[in-house]
Every structure is written in C-alpha cells, then in structure tokens.
Amino acid sequence: MRTDRVRSLLGLAMKAGKLVSGEFLTEKAVKTGKATLVIAAEDASDNTKKMFTNMCTYYKVPLYFWGKKEDLGAAIGRDYRASLALTDAGFRDAVVKQIKSE
C-alpha cells in the first residue's frame, strides 16, 4: 500500500517538473546543489550504489535505496531508471515519510 503512495508522489513530482531521472541528470542535480533527495534502485549495480553513496555523503544529500529499476521507471512513466533526484523540499518530505513508514 505504501509503495503505491511513493509511486504516486514520484509521478506527481515528475509532472510538476520537480524530479530528474537517470544517472547523469541525478549526478548533475546533486553536484549543483539542486537535489534535495536521491532515490536509487535496490537492484542498481554495486558501482552505481557506491557512487551515489559517496556523492550524497559528500554533498550532504539524503539517499534512499527503494524499489527496483522497473518500479522507479514505472512511477515516472519511463523505462528502467536506476536513480532519481527530487528537487523540491515538499516532495522530499512526503516521499521520505512514506518510505520510512513502509
């Protein structure tokens, strides 16, 4: 049930233009200070997980590992996505609340 809520919030963020997806755009959002939250797929490669863990630690951006690549992609109406970055604090707070309550 909570998984559906997270998907809905990610979809709304995408439609509102407050979300970027894909490894390159997520990395760019973190490094430019626009990312408020990064979500990486649980089934992402070890290199991807390590890169985002190190990067988010350095830039002090919260990072969560949630869902599979298919889940992340389906939530935003795209194909597989290994990473997403939210660029809005309101969406960040709502998504974190739902992920923590799972």
Gaussian input, Z-matrix of N, CA and C with variables (Angstrom, degrees):
# hf/3-21g

backbone

0 1
 N
 C     1     B1
 C     2     B2     1     A1
 N     3     B3     2     A2     1     D1
 C     4     B4     3     A3     2     D2
 C     5     B5     4     A4     3     D3
 N     6     B6     5     A5     4     D4
 C     7     B7     6     A6     5     D5
 C     8     B8     7     A7     6     D6
 N     9     B9     8     A8     7     D7
 C    10    B10     9     A9     8     D8
 C    11    B11    10    A10     9     D9
 N    12    B12    11    A11    10    D10
 C    13    B13    12    A12    11    D11
 C    14    B14    13    A13    12    D12
 N    15    B15    14    A14    13    D13
 C    16    B16    15    A15    14    D14
 C    17    B17    16    A16    15    D15
 N    18    B18    17    A17    16    D16
 C    19    B19    18    A18    17    D17
 C    20    B20    19    A19    18    D18
 N    21    B21    20    A20    19    D19
 C    22    B22    21    A21    20    D20
 C    23    B23    22    A22    21    D21
 N    24    B24    23    A23    22    D22
 C    25    B25    24    A24    23    D23
 C    26    B26    25    A25    24    D24
 N    27    B27    26    A26    25    D25
 C    28    B28    27    A27    26    D26
 C    29    B29    28    A28    27    D27
 N    30    B30    29    A29    28    D28
 C    31    B31    30    A30    29    D29
 C    32    B32    31    A31    30    D30
 N    33    B33    32    A32    31    D31
 C    34    B34    33    A33    32    D32
 C    35    B35    34    A34    33    D33
 N    36    B36    35    A35    34    D34
 C    37    B37    36    A36    35    D35
 C    38    B38    37    A37    36    D36
 N    39    B39    38    A38    37    D37
 C    40    B40    39    A39    38    D38
 C    41    B41    40    A40    39    D39
 N    42    B42    41    A41    40    D40
 C    43    B43    42    A42    41    D41
 C    44    B44    43    A43    42    D42
 N    45    B45    44    A44    43    D43
 C    46    B46    45    A45    44    D44
 C    47    B47    46    A46    45    D45
 N    48    B48    47    A47    46    D46
 C    49    B49    48    A48    47    D47
 C    50    B50    49    A49    48    D48
 N    51    B51    50    A50    49    D49
 C    52    B52    51    A51    50    D50
 C    53    B53    52    A52    51    D51
 N    54    B54    53    A53    52    D52
 C    55    B55    54    A54    53    D53
 C    56    B56    55    A55    54    D54
 N    57    B57    56    A56    55    D55
 C    58    B58    57    A57    56    D56
 C    59    B59    58    A58    57    D57
 N    60    B60    59    A59    58    D58
 C    61    B61    60    A60    59    D59
 C    62    B62    61    A61    60    D60
 N    63    B63    62    A62    61    D61
 C    64    B64    63    A63    62    D62
 C    65    B65    64    A64    63    D63
 N    66    B66    65    A65    64    D64
 C    67    B67    66    A66    65    D65
 C    68    B68    67    A67    66    D66
 N    69    B69    68    A68    67    D67
 C    70    B70    69    A69    68    D68
 C    71    B71    70    A70    69    D69
 N    72    B72    71    A71    70    D70
 C    73    B73    72    A72    71    D71
 C    74    B74    73    A73    72    D72
 N    75    B75    74    A74    73    D73
 C    76    B76    75    A75    74    D74
 C    77    B77    76    A76    75    D75
 N    78    B78    77    A77    76    D76
 C    79    B79    78    A78    77    D77
 C    80    B80    79    A79    78    D78
 N    81    B81    80    A80    79    D79
 C    82    B82    81    A81    80    D80
 C    83    B83    82    A82    81    D81
 N    84    B84    83    A83    82    D82
 C    85    B85    84    A84    83    D83
 C    86    B86    85    A85    84    D84
 N    87    B87    86    A86    85    D85
 C    88    B88    87    A87    86    D86
 C    89    B89    88    A88    87    D87
 N    90    B90    89    A89    88    D88
 C    91    B91    90    A90    89    D89
 C    92    B92    91    A91    90    D90
 N    93    B93    92    A92    91    D91
 C    94    B94    93    A93    92    D92
 C    95    B95    94    A94    93    D93
 N    96    B96    95    A95    94    D94
 C    97    B97    96    A96    95    D95
 C    98    B98    97    A97    96    D96
 N    99    B99    98    A98    97    D97
 C   100   B100    99    A99    98    D98
 C   101   B101   100   A100    99    D99
 N   102   B102   101   A101   100   D100
 C   103   B103   102   A102   101   D101
 C   104   B104   103   A103   102   D102
 N   105   B105   104   A104   103   D103
 C   106   B106   105   A105   104   D104
 C   107   B107   106   A106   105   D105
 N   108   B108   107   A107   106   D106
 C   109   B109   108   A108   107   D107
 C   110   B110   109   A109   108   D108
 N   111   B111   110   A110   109   D109
 C   112   B112   111   A111   110   D110
 C   113   B113   112   A112   111   D111
 N   114   B114   113   A113   112   D112
 C   115   B115   114   A114   113   D113
 C   116   B116   115   A115   114   D114
 N   117   B117   116   A116   115   D115
 C   118   B118   117   A117   116   D116
 C   119   B119   118   A118   117   D117
 N   120   B120   119   A119   118   D118
 C   121   B121   120   A120   119   D119
 C   122   B122   121   A121   120   D120
 N   123   B123   122   A122   121   D121
 C   124   B124   123   A123   122   D122
 C   125   B125   124   A124   123   D123
 N   126   B126   125   A125   124   D124
 C   127   B127   126   A126   125   D125
 C   128   B128   127   A127   126   D126
 N   129   B129   128   A128   127   D127
 C   130   B130   129   A129   128   D128
 C   131   B131   130   A130   129   D129
 N   132   B132   131   A131   130   D130
 C   133   B133   132   A132   131   D131
 C   134   B134   133   A133   132   D132
 N   135   B135   134   A134   133   D133
 C   136   B136   135   A135   134   D134
 C   137   B137   136   A136   135   D135
 N   138   B138   137   A137   136   D136
 C   139   B139   138   A138   137   D137
 C   140   B140   139   A139   138   D138
 N   141   B141   140   A140   139   D139
 C   142   B142   141   A141   140   D140
 C   143   B143   142   A142   141   D141
 N   144   B144   143   A143   142   D142
 C   145   B145   144   A144   143   D143
 C   146   B146   145   A145   144   D144
 N   147   B147   146   A146   145   D145
 C   148   B148   147   A147   146   D146
 C   149   B149   148   A148   147   D147
 N   150   B150   149   A149   148   D148
 C   151   B151   150   A150   149   D149
 C   152   B152   151   A151   150   D150
 N   153   B153   152   A152   151   D151
 C   154   B154   153   A153   152   D152
 C   155   B155   154   A154   153   D153
 N   156   B156   155   A155   154   D154
 C   157   B157   156   A156   155   D155
 C   158   B158   157   A157   156   D156
 N   159   B159   158   A158   157   D157
 C   160   B160   159   A159   158   D158
 C   161   B161   160   A160   159   D159
 N   162   B162   161   A161   160   D160
 C   163   B163   162   A162   161   D161
 C   164   B164   163   A163   162   D162
 N   165   B165   164   A164   163   D163
 C   166   B166   165   A165   164   D164
 C   167   B167   166   A166   165   D165
 N   168   B168   167   A167   166   D166
 C   169   B169   168   A168   167   D167
 C   170   B170   169   A169   168   D168
 N   171   B171   170   A170   169   D169
 C   172   B172   171   A171   170   D170
 C   173   B173   172   A172   171   D171
 N   174   B174   173   A173   172   D172
 C   175   B175   174   A174   173   D173
 C   176   B176   175   A175   174   D174
 N   177   B177   176   A176   175   D175
 C   178   B178   177   A177   176   D176
 C   179   B179   178   A178   177   D177
 N   180   B180   179   A179   178   D178
 C   181   B181   180   A180   179   D179
 C   182   B182   181   A181   180   D180
 N   183   B183   182   A182   181   D181
 C   184   B184   183   A183   182   D182
 C   185   B185   184   A184   183   D183
 N   186   B186   185   A185   184   D184
 C   187   B187   186   A186   185   D185
 C   188   B188   187   A187   186   D186
 N   189   B189   188   A188   187   D187
 C   190   B190   189   A189   188   D188
 C   191   B191   190   A190   189   D189
 N   192   B192   191   A191   190   D190
 C   193   B193   192   A192   191   D191
 C   194   B194   193   A193   192   D192
 N   195   B195   194   A194   193   D193
 C   196   B196   195   A195   194   D194
 C   197   B197   196   A196   195   D195
 N   198   B198   197   A197   196   D196
 C   199   B199   198   A198   197   D197
 C   200   B200   199   A199   198   D198
 N   201   B201   200   A200   199   D199
 C   202   B202   201   A201   200   D200
 C   203   B203   202   A202   201   D201
 N   204   B204   203   A203   202   D202
 C   205   B205   204   A204   203   D203
 C   206   B206   205   A205   204   D204
 N   207   B207   206   A206   205   D205
 C   208   B208   207   A207   206   D206
 C   209   B209   208   A208   207   D207
 N   210   B210   209   A209   208   D208
 C   211   B211   210   A210   209   D209
 C   212   B212   211   A211   210   D210
 N   213   B213   212   A212   211   D211
 C   214   B214   213   A213   212   D212
 C   215   B215   214   A214   213   D213
 N   216   B216   215   A215   214   D214
 C   217   B217   216   A216   215   D215
 C   218   B218   217   A217   216   D216
 N   219   B219   218   A218   217   D217
 C   220   B220   219   A219   218   D218
 C   221   B221   220   A220   219   D219
 N   222   B222   221   A221   220   D220
 C   223   B223   222   A222   221   D221
 C   224   B224   223   A223   222   D222
 N   225   B225   224   A224   223   D223
 C   226   B226   225   A225   224   D224
 C   227   B227   226   A226   225   D225
 N   228   B228   227   A227   226   D226
 C   229   B229   228   A228   227   D227
 C   230   B230   229   A229   228   D228
 N   231   B231   230   A230   229   D229
 C   232   B232   231   A231   230   D230
 C   233   B233   232   A232   231   D231
 N   234   B234   233   A233   232   D232
 C   235   B235   234   A234   233   D233
 C   236   B236   235   A235   234   D234
 N   237   B237   236   A236   235   D235
 C   238   B238   237   A237   236   D236
 C   239   B239   238   A238   237   D237
 N   240   B240   239   A239   238   D238
 C   241   B241   240   A240   239   D239
 C   242   B242   241   A241   240   D240
 N   243   B243   242   A242   241   D241
 C   244   B244   243   A243   242   D242
 C   245   B245   244   A244   243   D243
 N   246   B246   245   A245   244   D244
 C   247   B247   246   A246   245   D245
 C   248   B248   247   A247   246   D246
 N   249   B249   248   A248   247   D247
 C   250   B250   249   A249   248   D248
 C   251   B251   250   A250   249   D249
 N   252   B252   251   A251   250   D250
 C   253   B253   252   A252   251   D251
 C   254   B254   253   A253   252   D252
 N   255   B255   254   A254   253   D253
 C   256   B256   255   A255   254   D254
 C   257   B257   256   A256   255   D255
 N   258   B258   257   A257   256   D256
 C   259   B259   258   A258   257   D257
 C   260   B260   259   A259   258   D258
 N   261   B261   260   A260   259   D259
 C   262   B262   261   A261   260   D260
 C   263   B263   262   A262   261   D261
 N   264   B264   263   A263   262   D262
 C   265   B265   264   A264   263   D263
 C   266   B266   265   A265   264   D264
 N   267   B267   266   A266   265   D265
 C   268   B268   267   A267   266   D266
 C   269   B269   268   A268   267   D267
 N   270   B270   269   A269   268   D268
 C   271   B271   270   A270   269   D269
 C   272   B272   271   A271   270   D270
 N   273   B273   272   A272   271   D271
 C   274   B274   273   A273   272   D272
 C   275   B275   274   A274   273   D273
 N   276   B276   275   A275   274   D274
 C   277   B277   276   A276   275   D275
 C   278   B278   277   A277   276   D276
 N   279   B279   278   A278   277   D277
 C   280   B280   279   A279   278   D278
 C   281   B281   280   A280   279   D279
 N   282   B282   281   A281   280   D280
 C   283   B283   282   A282   281   D281
 C   284   B284   283   A283   282   D282
 N   285   B285   284   A284   283   D283
 C   286   B286   285   A285   284   D284
 C   287   B287   286   A286   285   D285
 N   288   B288   287   A287   286   D286
 C   289   B289   288   A288   287   D287
 C   290   B290   289   A289   288   D288
 N   291   B291   290   A290   289   D289
 C   292   B292   291   A291   290   D290
 C   293   B293   292   A292   291   D291
 N   294   B294   293   A293   292   D292
 C   295   B295   294   A294   293   D293
 C   296   B296   295   A295   294   D294
 N   297   B297   296   A296   295   D295
 C   298   B298   297   A297   296   D296
 C   299   B299   298   A298   297   D297
 N   300   B300   299   A299   298   D298
 C   301   B301   300   A300   299   D299
 C   302   B302   301   A301   300   D300
 N   303   B303   302   A302   301   D301
 C   304   B304   303   A303   302   D302
 C   305   B305   304   A304   303   D303

   B1=1.4496
   B2=1.5327
   B3=1.3341
   B4=1.4540
   B5=1.5240
   B6=1.3249
   B7=1.4569
   B8=1.5199
   B9=1.3362
   B10=1.4623
   B11=1.5261
   B12=1.3195
   B13=1.4608
   B14=1.5370
   B15=1.3238
   B16=1.4714
   B17=1.5257
   B18=1.3249
   B19=1.4724
   B20=1.5251
   B21=1.3246
   B22=1.4621
   B23=1.5224
   B24=1.3278
   B25=1.4607
   B26=1.5254
   B27=1.3249
   B28=1.4673
   B29=1.5234
   B30=1.3262
   B31=1.4604
   B32=1.5224
   B33=1.3341
   B34=1.4669
   B35=1.5238
   B36=1.3260
   B37=1.4631
   B38=1.5269
   B39=1.3322
   B40=1.4636
   B41=1.5247
   B42=1.3380
   B43=1.4639
   B44=1.5224
   B45=1.3329
   B46=1.4627
   B47=1.5278
   B48=1.3254
   B49=1.4553
   B50=1.5212
   B51=1.3171
   B52=1.4649
   B53=1.5191
   B54=1.3194
   B55=1.4571
   B56=1.5205
   B57=1.3260
   B58=1.4591
   B59=1.5247
   B60=1.3259
   B61=1.4565
   B62=1.5199
   B63=1.3040
   B64=1.4518
   B65=1.5118
   B66=1.3087
   B67=1.4607
   B68=1.5342
   B69=1.3155
   B70=1.4636
   B71=1.5257
   B72=1.3425
   B73=1.4627
   B74=1.5260
   B75=1.3230
   B76=1.4615
   B77=1.5214
   B78=1.3223
   B79=1.4648
   B80=1.5296
   B81=1.3173
   B82=1.4656
   B83=1.5309
   B84=1.3344
   B85=1.4672
   B86=1.5236
   B87=1.3265
   B88=1.4659
   B89=1.5222
   B90=1.3064
   B91=1.4680
   B92=1.5224
   B93=1.3372
   B94=1.4641
   B95=1.5306
   B96=1.3274
   B97=1.4604
   B98=1.5131
   B99=1.3243
   B100=1.4635
   B101=1.5281
   B102=1.3092
   B103=1.4703
   B104=1.5297
   B105=1.3353
   B106=1.4578
   B107=1.5268
   B108=1.3322
   B109=1.4622
   B110=1.5159
   B111=1.3236
   B112=1.4628
   B113=1.5242
   B114=1.3225
   B115=1.4606
   B116=1.5206
   B117=1.3277
   B118=1.4643
   B119=1.5168
   B120=1.3082
   B121=1.4614
   B122=1.5193
   B123=1.3246
   B124=1.4644
   B125=1.5230
   B126=1.3458
   B127=1.4582
   B128=1.5327
   B129=1.3240
   B130=1.4687
   B131=1.5237
   B132=1.3132
   B133=1.4622
   B134=1.5269
   B135=1.3131
   B136=1.4630
   B137=1.5283
   B138=1.3303
   B139=1.4682
   B140=1.5288
   B141=1.3360
   B142=1.4616
   B143=1.5197
   B144=1.3173
   B145=1.4688
   B146=1.5227
   B147=1.3295
   B148=1.4685
   B149=1.5248
   B150=1.3319
   B151=1.4572
   B152=1.5288
   B153=1.3474
   B154=1.4606
   B155=1.5252
   B156=1.3281
   B157=1.4620
   B158=1.5213
   B159=1.3229
   B160=1.4688
   B161=1.5293
   B162=1.3166
   B163=1.4559
   B164=1.5332
   B165=1.3195
   B166=1.4626
   B167=1.5263
   B168=1.3151
   B169=1.4588
   B170=1.5121
   B171=1.3139
   B172=1.4612
   B173=1.5266
   B174=1.3446
   B175=1.4616
   B176=1.5324
   B177=1.3282
   B178=1.4667
   B179=1.5287
   B180=1.3257
   B181=1.4553
   B182=1.5321
   B183=1.3317
   B184=1.4704
   B185=1.5302
   B186=1.3254
   B187=1.4616
   B188=1.5164
   B189=1.3269
   B190=1.4581
   B191=1.5157
   B192=1.3239
   B193=1.4584
   B194=1.5185
   B195=1.3269
   B196=1.4637
   B197=1.5159
   B198=1.3067
   B199=1.4586
   B200=1.5166
   B201=1.2973
   B202=1.4558
   B203=1.5266
   B204=1.3236
   B205=1.4674
   B206=1.5292
   B207=1.3429
   B208=1.4692
   B209=1.5287
   B210=1.3493
   B211=1.4643
   B212=1.5283
   B213=1.3265
   B214=1.4652
   B215=1.5223
   B216=1.3223
   B217=1.4641
   B218=1.5168
   B219=1.3358
   B220=1.4628
   B221=1.5229
   B222=1.3217
   B223=1.4653
   B224=1.5235
   B225=1.3241
   B226=1.4698
   B227=1.5258
   B228=1.3320
   B229=1.4603
   B230=1.5124
   B231=1.3045
   B232=1.4664
   B233=1.5247
   B234=1.3431
   B235=1.4608
   B236=1.5200
   B237=1.2971
   B238=1.4637
   B239=1.5245
   B240=1.3186
   B241=1.4616
   B242=1.5169
   B243=1.3281
   B244=1.4649
   B245=1.5241
   B246=1.3372
   B247=1.4642
   B248=1.5218
   B249=1.3368
   B250=1.4554
   B251=1.5220
   B252=1.3155
   B253=1.4635
   B254=1.5208
   B255=1.3269
   B256=1.4551
   B257=1.5202
   B258=1.3348
   B259=1.4579
   B260=1.5260
   B261=1.3204
   B262=1.4557
   B263=1.5294
   B264=1.3292
   B265=1.4670
   B266=1.5255
   B267=1.3123
   B268=1.4665
   B269=1.5206
   B270=1.3254
   B271=1.4688
   B272=1.5231
   B273=1.3392
   B274=1.4640
   B275=1.5216
   B276=1.3214
   B277=1.4610
   B278=1.5252
   B279=1.3328
   B280=1.4595
   B281=1.5281
   B282=1.3223
   B283=1.4694
   B284=1.5251
   B285=1.3180
   B286=1.4645
   B287=1.5243
   B288=1.3193
   B289=1.4753
   B290=1.5262
   B291=1.3209
   B292=1.4651
   B293=1.5338
   B294=1.3138
   B295=1.4698
   B296=1.5176
   B297=1.3166
   B298=1.4687
   B299=1.5328
   B300=1.3234
   B301=1.4652
   B302=1.5275
   B303=1.3445
   B304=1.4738
   B305=1.5085
   A1=110.86
   A2=117.24
   A3=120.47
   A4=110.81
   A5=116.68
   A6=120.50
   A7=110.29
   A8=116.68
   A9=120.58
   A10=110.91
   A11=116.87
   A12=121.38
   A13=110.46
   A14=116.15
   A15=119.83
   A16=109.25
   A17=116.67
   A18=119.97
   A19=110.97
   A20=117.14
   A21=121.03
   A22=111.34
   A23=116.31
   A24=119.98
   A25=111.93
   A26=116.43
   A27=119.69
   A28=110.81
   A29=116.88
   A30=120.82
   A31=112.03
   A32=116.20
   A33=120.15
   A34=111.18
   A35=116.48
   A36=120.38
   A37=110.55
   A38=116.47
   A39=120.61
   A40=110.15
   A41=116.31
   A42=120.12
   A43=111.98
   A44=115.74
   A45=120.13
   A46=112.47
   A47=116.83
   A48=120.26
   A49=113.24
   A50=116.92
   A51=122.19
   A52=112.17
   A53=117.33
   A54=122.41
   A55=109.07
   A56=116.23
   A57=120.98
   A58=107.22
   A59=116.24
   A60=119.29
   A61=110.67
   A62=114.26
   A63=120.60
   A64=110.11
   A65=114.98
   A66=120.73
   A67=112.44
   A68=117.08
   A69=121.02
   A70=112.03
   A71=117.20
   A72=120.37
   A73=111.84
   A74=117.21
   A75=120.38
   A76=109.95
   A77=116.33
   A78=120.97
   A79=110.30
   A80=116.72
   A81=121.36
   A82=111.01
   A83=117.18
   A84=121.22
   A85=111.22
   A86=116.66
   A87=120.08
   A88=110.06
   A89=116.80
   A90=121.02
   A91=113.56
   A92=117.83
   A93=120.48
   A94=111.76
   A95=117.18
   A96=120.93
   A97=114.85
   A98=118.05
   A99=121.14
   A100=112.92
   A101=117.72
   A102=121.42
   A103=110.55
   A104=116.01
   A105=120.99
   A106=110.77
   A107=116.80
   A108=122.63
   A109=108.45
   A110=116.52
   A111=121.43
   A112=107.93
   A113=115.44
   A114=121.41
   A115=107.06
   A116=115.37
   A117=120.97
   A118=108.27
   A119=116.53
   A120=121.26
   A121=110.69
   A122=115.41
   A123=120.27
   A124=111.74
   A125=116.68
   A126=119.73
   A127=112.80
   A128=116.74
   A129=120.36
   A130=108.76
   A131=116.64
   A132=120.28
   A133=110.16
   A134=115.39
   A135=120.59
   A136=111.50
   A137=116.48
   A138=120.25
   A139=111.27
   A140=117.03
   A141=121.53
   A142=110.23
   A143=116.71
   A144=120.34
   A145=111.28
   A146=115.91
   A147=120.23
   A148=110.52
   A149=116.98
   A150=121.13
   A151=110.75
   A152=117.12
   A153=119.77
   A154=112.05
   A155=117.91
   A156=120.60
   A157=109.73
   A158=116.84
   A159=120.92
   A160=111.79
   A161=116.28
   A162=121.10
   A163=111.14
   A164=117.00
   A165=120.41
   A166=111.49
   A167=116.83
   A168=119.96
   A169=110.14
   A170=116.98
   A171=122.10
   A172=111.51
   A173=116.92
   A174=120.99
   A175=112.84
   A176=117.43
   A177=123.83
   A178=112.27
   A179=115.78
   A180=122.54
   A181=107.18
   A182=118.29
   A183=119.54
   A184=111.06
   A185=115.49
   A186=121.93
   A187=108.98
   A188=116.21
   A189=122.03
   A190=109.08
   A191=115.73
   A192=122.02
   A193=105.81
   A194=115.60
   A195=120.64
   A196=110.44
   A197=116.63
   A198=122.43
   A199=114.45
   A200=113.79
   A201=121.77
   A202=108.54
   A203=115.89
   A204=120.27
   A205=111.13
   A206=115.76
   A207=120.13
   A208=110.59
   A209=116.95
   A210=121.45
   A211=111.29
   A212=115.52
   A213=119.42
   A214=111.06
   A215=115.95
   A216=119.78
   A217=112.28
   A218=116.77
   A219=120.86
   A220=111.36
   A221=116.86
   A222=121.00
   A223=112.08
   A224=116.87
   A225=120.01
   A226=112.65
   A227=116.29
   A228=119.53
   A229=114.49
   A230=117.28
   A231=122.45
   A232=109.47
   A233=114.74
   A234=119.55
   A235=108.48
   A236=115.79
   A237=121.67
   A238=111.58
   A239=115.94
   A240=122.13
   A241=108.29
   A242=116.59
   A243=120.60
   A244=110.67
   A245=117.35
   A246=118.86
   A247=111.14
   A248=114.25
   A249=123.04
   A250=108.21
   A251=116.68
   A252=120.55
   A253=108.53
   A254=116.07
   A255=121.42
   A256=107.88
   A257=116.03
   A258=119.67
   A259=111.59
   A260=117.36
   A261=122.14
   A262=109.41
   A263=116.94
   A264=121.30
   A265=112.34
   A266=118.19
   A267=121.07
   A268=111.76
   A269=116.49
   A270=119.98
   A271=110.50
   A272=116.85
   A273=120.41
   A274=110.63
   A275=116.80
   A276=120.49
   A277=111.91
   A278=116.92
   A279=120.83
   A280=111.71
   A281=116.86
   A282=120.78
   A283=110.48
   A284=117.65
   A285=121.04
   A286=110.32
   A287=116.65
   A288=121.36
   A289=111.02
   A290=116.37
   A291=120.27
   A292=112.22
   A293=117.40
   A294=120.80
   A295=109.88
   A296=117.08
   A297=120.30
   A298=112.22
   A299=117.20
   A300=119.75
   A301=112.89
   A302=117.15
   A303=120.20
   A304=111.37
   D1=-47.28
   D2=179.74
   D3=-66.04
   D4=-32.56
   D5=178.66
   D6=-58.78
   D7=-40.92
   D8=178.17
   D9=-63.65
   D10=-36.42
   D11=179.87
   D12=-66.76
   D13=-41.54
   D14=178.15
   D15=-63.97
   D16=-44.31
   D17=178.48
   D18=-59.12
   D19=-43.89
   D20=179.92
   D21=-61.34
   D22=-44.44
   D23=179.19
   D24=-63.27
   D25=-40.65
   D26=178.08
   D27=-64.98
   D28=-39.70
   D29=177.16
   D30=-63.11
   D31=-42.82
   D32=177.88
   D33=-63.80
   D34=-42.04
   D35=178.92
   D36=-61.74
   D37=-39.61
   D38=179.44
   D39=-63.56
   D40=-46.17
   D41=-179.80
   D42=-64.69
   D43=-31.77
   D44=-179.81
   D45=-81.50
   D46=-5.57
   D47=-179.76
   D48=77.54
   D49=22.20
   D50=-177.73
   D51=-107.83
   D52=22.94
   D53=-178.17
   D54=-144.85
   D55=138.68
   D56=172.03
   D57=-120.60
   D58=151.09
   D59=-176.98
   D60=-134.13
   D61=159.31
   D62=-178.46
   D63=95.75
   D64=151.78
   D65=-174.18
   D66=-60.07
   D67=-46.66
   D68=-176.11
   D69=-64.44
   D70=-49.55
   D71=-177.83
   D72=-69.27
   D73=-34.05
   D74=176.74
   D75=-64.90
   D76=-45.21
   D77=178.89
   D78=-61.16
   D79=-43.23
   D80=179.81
   D81=-62.65
   D82=-41.86
   D83=179.83
   D84=-64.04
   D85=-39.16
   D86=178.83
   D87=-66.66
   D88=-48.11
   D89=-175.28
   D90=-69.26
   D91=-25.60
   D92=178.48
   D93=-92.04
   D94=-0.92
   D95=177.66
   D96=82.16
   D97=10.95
   D98=-179.46
   D99=-85.95
   D100=-24.86
   D101=-176.73
   D102=-75.72
   D103=131.99
   D104=174.91
   D105=-104.73
   D106=-17.35
   D107=179.86
   D108=-159.55
   D109=138.59
   D110=174.31
   D111=-116.86
   D112=134.10
   D113=174.76
   D114=-119.75
   D115=123.47
   D116=177.21
   D117=-113.77
   D118=146.65
   D119=179.58
   D120=-69.05
   D121=143.13
   D122=178.74
   D123=-63.97
   D124=-28.11
   D125=-179.39
   D126=-97.56
   D127=17.91
   D128=174.88
   D129=-67.90
   D130=160.24
   D131=-178.86
   D132=-65.40
   D133=157.29
   D134=179.01
   D135=-59.97
   D136=-37.70
   D137=178.48
   D138=-63.28
   D139=-42.17
   D140=178.99
   D141=-64.52
   D142=-45.03
   D143=179.27
   D144=-61.00
   D145=-43.45
   D146=-178.99
   D147=-66.21
   D148=-43.04
   D149=-179.38
   D150=-60.14
   D151=-48.09
   D152=-178.62
   D153=-70.77
   D154=-33.75
   D155=176.94
   D156=-62.45
   D157=-48.72
   D158=179.80
   D159=-64.49
   D160=-44.75
   D161=-177.53
   D162=-65.23
   D163=-45.81
   D164=-178.15
   D165=-68.68
   D166=-33.05
   D167=175.28
   D168=-65.29
   D169=-46.42
   D170=-178.62
   D171=-62.93
   D172=-46.04
   D173=-176.88
   D174=-89.64
   D175=2.79
   D176=177.69
   D177=57.67
   D178=49.46
   D179=177.04
   D180=-111.79
   D181=130.14
   D182=178.62
   D183=-61.04
   D184=141.72
   D185=-179.20
   D186=-130.67
   D187=132.30
   D188=174.79
   D189=-127.23
   D190=142.75
   D191=171.91
   D192=-102.14
   D193=115.44
   D194=-174.32
   D195=-143.63
   D196=137.05
   D197=173.35
   D198=65.11
   D199=-175.69
   D200=177.69
   D201=-106.30
   D202=169.42
   D203=-179.87
   D204=-56.73
   D205=-40.08
   D206=179.84
   D207=-63.03
   D208=-40.29
   D209=-179.94
   D210=-62.37
   D211=-46.58
   D212=-179.11
   D213=-63.36
   D214=-43.57
   D215=179.20
   D216=-65.09
   D217=-44.77
   D218=-178.89
   D219=-64.16
   D220=-35.65
   D221=-178.67
   D222=-62.06
   D223=-31.56
   D224=-177.18
   D225=-108.96
   D226=8.49
   D227=176.83
   D228=76.28
   D229=29.54
   D230=179.77
   D231=-127.06
   D232=179.67
   D233=173.47
   D234=-75.06
   D235=-161.18
   D236=-178.33
   D237=-54.91
   D238=137.14
   D239=174.61
   D240=-135.08
   D241=129.39
   D242=179.80
   D243=-90.26
   D244=-18.87
   D245=-177.91
   D246=-152.54
   D247=150.08
   D248=176.38
   D249=-137.34
   D250=152.39
   D251=172.80
   D252=-131.94
   D253=127.41
   D254=174.33
   D255=-88.62
   D256=138.61
   D257=-177.54
   D258=-113.72
   D259=14.63
   D260=-178.18
   D261=-129.22
   D262=130.93
   D263=-176.83
   D264=-66.29
   D265=-34.58
   D266=179.18
   D267=-64.08
   D268=-48.15
   D269=176.94
   D270=-63.82
   D271=-39.10
   D272=178.59
   D273=-57.26
   D274=-49.64
   D275=-177.74
   D276=-61.97
   D277=-41.69
   D278=-179.73
   D279=-66.14
   D280=-42.55
   D281=-179.39
   D282=-67.76
   D283=-44.40
   D284=179.74
   D285=-60.69
   D286=-41.88
   D287=178.52
   D288=-58.71
   D289=-44.21
   D290=-179.59
   D291=-70.23
   D292=-40.30
   D293=179.68
   D294=-64.68
   D295=-42.71
   D296=-178.89
   D297=-67.52
   D298=-27.85
   D299=-178.22
   D300=-84.65
   D301=-4.40
   D302=179.25
   D303=-70.71

